[in-house]
């Protein structure tokens, strides 16, 4: 669908696509601010069709799928030096990047050349292989479990404090002390 014939409607759609609110897009398109009119314009069939066309095309262009990611990682993970160089009968190395496929080029990180040599650097194969393995569920993530560390045994003083605390707690919790043990005698 080409741009809308009504220039203000086209501008309204373009502003919406940029992320503006209906109200702001309506005002920027040259309409006078009036409550509810922006929403009504957005329901106009031509405006709706144009908006869906633009946002749908943008979504398709930026689509990132698991398959795309896996394919890109596979290009890096399975890159082979023989895709970039050849060895002649005399044992000399020759670089020929003219016939690279898109997948082979994906593994290249850097290429530089001067009169005497060509240098290129490939992406980290091991990292790509590990990322692929994780995505495909071929690895197990290591789970760390915190294990309490053994403590030093309490000192004699610490043990005596704990015993005294427990005895005091027990004495306080009992309803009465037996007669003759040196405490007040409580009546029930």
Secondary structure by P-SEA (a helix, b strand, c coil): ccccccaaaaaaaaaaaacccaaaaaaaaccccccaaaaaaaacaaaaaaaaaaaaaaaaaacccaaaaaaaaaaaaacccccccccccccbbbbbccccccccccccccccccccbbbbbbccaaaaaaaaaaaacccccbbbbbcccccccccaaaaaaaaaaaaaaaaaaccccccccccccccc
